């Protein structure tokens, strides 16, 4: 049976991402090569891929019993909704930040990459496959 302890790495990563997404715009490094390489989008995709994977990890390790199939899609779906909410909050609450639909696309891509990777894991519990 899953315990909250199984999800501690995912919760810690979520808190770290929330802090990073809440930084005012003037605290974020500005560089022309950042813009050129779209580093911001790669960071978003990476943060969300790790977030979703860490929430899947207890399933992979068999720490979640009697798992229903819908969790396979609820986790990345919740991550995508989280990305949308972050963008809305950045636009409306956080100084010098803006709403960026491409950040949502990068967040979604990261979440779906983690979903794909999760599906390919050989240790996948039968209830989820």
N, C-alpha and C positions, 0 to 999 in steps of 0.2 A: 504494500500500500504506500502511496506517495505521501511524503510528509512535506511540510513547508521547507524543511532543510534541503530537500532535493532541488528546490527552485531558488535557493539563495544566490548562486552565481548569476542566474537570469535577472533576479530582482536587483542585485548590485549593479549589473550592467545597465539595466533600465534606469536606475537612479543616476548613474554616470552620464548616460545619454541625455537625460532630462536636464541635468546641470549644464552640459555643453550646449544644448539647444536653447537654454535660458540666458546665455551670456549676451549682454548688450553688444550691438554691432561694432562699437568702437573697441571692444576687447578681442575682436577676431582679427588675426593677421591679414593685412591687405598686400597683395603682390600681383603684378601683372601676369607672372607665369602661373599663379594659382588659377587665374581666370582662363588663361590659355589652355591649360591642361584639364580644366574642369575638376580640380582637386576636391572642391566642395561636394560635387555629386558622387565622387568615389568614396568620400568619407561617409556620406549619408548611406550609400549602398552597403558599405562595410559595417557600419554601426547596426543597421537593421538585419543584415545577414547573421551577425553574431548574436543579436538579441533573440531572433527567432530560433536559431540553432540551440541556444542555451535553454530556451523554454521547451524545446524538443528533447533535450538530453536525458531528463528523467525517464522519458518514454523509451529511449534507446537502451538505457541501462536496466530496463525492466523494473523500475521503481514505481511504476503506475500500473495498478491492476485493473482489469475490467474496463479497459479504455474503449470509448466509443469512437467510431471512425470520424465523426465530425470535428474532433479536436485537431485532426490533421489540417483542417482548413480554418478552424476558429483561431488558431495561434497566428498564422500569417495575416488573416483578416483583421484581427485585433491590432496587429502591428501596423497595418496600413491605415486603419482608423486613427491610431496614435500619431502617425506621421502627418495626417491631415490636421488633427487637432493642434499639433505642434506648430504647423505653418500658420494656422489661424491665430494662435496665441502670439507667435512672433510678430505678426502683422498688427495685432490690436493691443498688445500689452508690453512687449519688450522693446526698449528704446533702440533706434537705429537698426531694426530688423524688418524684413518684409516677407510677404507671402510669395512663394515661388513654386509654381506648379511642377517645375523640373525637379525640385527637391522631393516632392511627393512621388514623382516617377522613379527617382533613384531609391527612395525608401521602399517603394513597392517592389522594385527589381531585387533589392537585397533580401526582402522577405521571401520572395518567390524562389530566389536562388537557394536559400536555406531550406525551403520546402522541397525543392528538387533534390538537394543533397540528402535530406532526411529520407526521402523515398528510396534512395539508392543504397542506404546503409544495410549491410548484411545482417547486423544484429537487430534488425527491426522486429518488434514483437508481432506475433501473428494477428493479434486483435486490431492492429493498425494497418496492416498490409492491404 
